[in-house]
Amino acid sequence: MARTYALLGASGMVGGRLLGLLSADPSYARGTLVGRRVLGLASPNVREVVVDFERPESYRDHLAVDDVFCCLGTTIRKAGSQAAFRKVDAEIPAAVGREARAAGAKQFLIVTAVGANARSGVFYNRVKGEVEAALAAIDFPWGVKVFHPSMILGDRAESRPAERAAKVLMTATSALFVGGLTRYKAIDAMDVARAMRRVALEGPLSPGAETYEGERLFAMSR
């Protein structure tokens, strides 16, 4: 039986590529893009819904799907403050996870970052770890799948000069990231999207949290 999905963050690098993969995959009968604005990405098997993330009742019913993919993410600079960053990268995904489970979703897949740790002294890593911990506490029958990319390669809509410079360096030194260092190797946004789709369909479809980083992440992107 064909599956259904909801996708948050379809306007981003990973989310946009993931949408292309999911909408073309016969394993999925239909998908729903959940966001704050219309992106103009609807198609015969994909609908868009505009929600208010401050009001769970505005999006709860749209999460009655098999798989929920969360590719939400921002930067402190773009968000404007640490509090606003935490809202987008931790509070909203955690709230969506709770509502998704209540609506009957079977699994939740989310992109965070390598180094995520709720007890980290680094604010960014701590926030990523906080959302992972919150989602892991939710009893999705097919589990929570967490993806830990390092630097994500690909074109963005907005300009980030410092990030572009870092990508050039990471690409040039890619061959050095082997063994235990593979977790810090730059990865293309399409490869992250491929890994998310493959993991969603191939499992393990069981309770608990699974983390994909380094060699395991690259292997699932093939």
C-alpha positions in Angstrom: 0.0 0.0 0.0 1.4 3.4 -1.0 2.5 5.7 1.8 1.7 9.3 2.7 4.1 12.0 4.0 4.2 15.6 5.3 7.2 17.8 4.6 8.4 20.8 6.5 11.1 23.0 5.1 10.5 22.4 1.4 12.0 25.8 0.4 15.4 24.8 1.8 18.3 23.1 0.1 17.6 19.6 1.5 13.8 20.0 1.6 13.5 21.1 -2.0 15.5 18.1 -3.2 13.7 15.8 -0.9 10.4 17.0 -2.3 11.5 16.2 -5.8 12.4 12.6 -4.8 9.3 12.0 -2.8 6.9 13.4 -5.4 8.4 11.1 -8.1 8.5 8.0 -5.9 5.6 5.6 -6.5 6.0 4.4 -2.9 4.1 7.6 -1.9 0.5 8.2 -3.0 0.4 11.8 -1.8 2.3 14.4 0.1 1.6 17.6 2.1 3.9 20.6 2.4 3.4 22.3 5.7 4.6 25.8 6.1 4.0 29.5 6.8 3.5 30.5 3.2 2.6 29.2 -0.2 5.6 28.1 -2.2 3.9 27.4 -5.5 5.2 23.8 -5.4 1.8 21.9 -5.4 1.3 19.2 -8.0 -1.3 16.5 -8.6 0.0 14.4 -5.7 1.4 17.2 -3.5 -0.7 19.8 -1.8 0.4 22.9 0.2 -1.1 24.0 3.4 -0.4 27.3 5.2 -0.3 27.0 9.0 0.4 29.0 12.1 3.0 27.2 14.1 1.9 29.0 17.3 -1.5 27.3 16.9 -1.1 23.5 16.8 -4.8 23.1 15.9 -3.9 24.8 12.5 -1.6 21.9 11.5 -2.5 18.9 13.5 -4.9 17.3 11.0 -2.3 17.8 8.2 0.1 15.5 10.0 -2.1 12.4 9.8 0.4 10.7 7.5 2.8 7.8 7.6 6.1 9.7 7.4 6.9 13.3 8.6 10.1 14.8 7.2 11.4 17.9 8.9 14.1 20.0 7.1 13.5 23.2 8.9 16.5 25.3 9.8 17.8 28.8 10.0 20.8 30.7 11.3 21.0 33.0 14.4 21.8 35.9 12.0 18.7 35.3 9.9 16.5 34.5 12.9 17.6 37.7 14.7 18.3 36.2 18.1 19.1 33.0 19.9 15.5 32.7 21.1 14.2 33.0 17.6 16.7 30.4 16.4 15.7 28.0 19.1 12.0 28.5 18.1 12.6 27.5 14.5 15.2 24.7 15.0 13.9 23.1 18.2 10.6 24.3 19.5 8.6 24.1 16.3 9.9 20.7 15.2 9.3 19.3 18.7 5.7 20.6 18.7 5.2 19.2 15.3 6.5 15.9 16.4 4.0 15.7 19.3 1.1 16.7 17.1 2.1 14.3 14.4 2.1 11.4 16.8 -1.2 12.4 18.1 -2.5 12.5 14.6 -1.3 9.0 13.9 2.1 9.6 12.1 4.3 6.5 12.2 7.8 7.9 11.9 9.6 11.3 12.1 12.7 12.1 10.1 14.7 15.2 10.8 17.9 16.9 9.7 19.9 18.4 12.6 23.7 18.6 12.5 26.9 16.7 13.4 27.9 17.5 16.9 24.3 17.9 18.2 24.3 17.4 22.0 21.7 18.7 24.4 24.5 19.2 27.0 27.0 20.9 24.6 28.6 24.2 25.6 28.1 25.4 22.0 24.6 27.0 21.6 24.0 25.7 18.1 24.9 22.1 19.0 22.9 22.3 22.2 19.7 23.4 20.4 20.1 20.7 17.9 20.5 18.2 20.7 17.5 19.5 22.5 15.2 18.9 19.6 16.6 15.4 19.2 16.0 14.6 22.8 12.4 15.9 22.6 11.6 13.9 19.6 13.3 10.7 20.9 10.8 10.8 23.9 7.8 10.5 21.5 6.7 6.9 20.8 6.6 6.8 17.0 5.9 3.2 16.1 8.4 3.3 13.3 10.8 5.4 15.2 12.6 8.8 14.9 15.4 9.0 12.3 18.0 11.8 12.9 20.4 12.9 10.2 23.7 14.5 11.1 25.3 16.2 8.1 28.4 18.3 8.4 28.7 21.2 5.9 25.9 20.8 3.3 26.8 21.6 -0.3 24.4 23.1 -2.8 23.0 26.3 -4.0 21.0 28.5 -1.6 18.4 31.2 -2.4 20.2 33.6 -0.1 23.8 34.7 -0.2 26.1 33.5 2.6 29.7 34.5 1.7 31.3 32.9 4.8 29.5 29.7 4.1 30.6 29.7 0.5 34.2 30.1 1.5 33.9 27.2 4.0 32.4 25.0 1.3 35.3 25.7 -1.0 37.7 24.7 1.8 35.7 21.6 2.7 35.5 20.4 -0.9 39.2 20.9 -1.5 40.1 18.9 1.6 37.4 16.2 1.2 40.0 13.4 0.8 41.3 14.0 4.3 38.0 13.1 6.0 38.3 9.4 6.3 37.6 6.9 9.1 36.3 8.6 12.2 36.6 12.0 10.5 34.0 11.1 7.9 31.3 12.6 10.1 32.9 16.0 9.4 33.0 15.5 5.6 30.9 17.9 3.5 27.9 16.3 1.9 25.7 17.4 -1.0 22.2 18.4 -0.2 20.9 15.8 -2.7 22.8 13.1 -0.9 21.1 14.0 2.4 17.7 14.0 0.7 18.4 10.6 -0.9 19.4 9.2 2.5 16.2 10.5 4.1 14.0 8.9 1.5 15.9 5.6 1.6 15.8 5.4 5.4 12.1 6.3 5.5 11.3 3.4 3.2 13.8 0.8 4.2 13.8 1.3 8.0 14.4 0.0 10.5 10.6 0.6 11.0 10.6 0.1 14.7 10.4 2.3 17.8 13.3 4.2 19.1 15.7 6.7 17.7 18.3 6.0 14.9 21.1 8.4 14.0 22.7 8.6 10.6 26.1 10.4 10.3 29.5 9.8 8.8 29.9 6.6 6.8 26.4 5.5 7.7 24.9 8.6 6.3 27.0 8.4 3.1 26.1 4.7 2.7 22.4 5.5 2.8 22.7 8.3 0.2 23.7 5.9 -2.5 
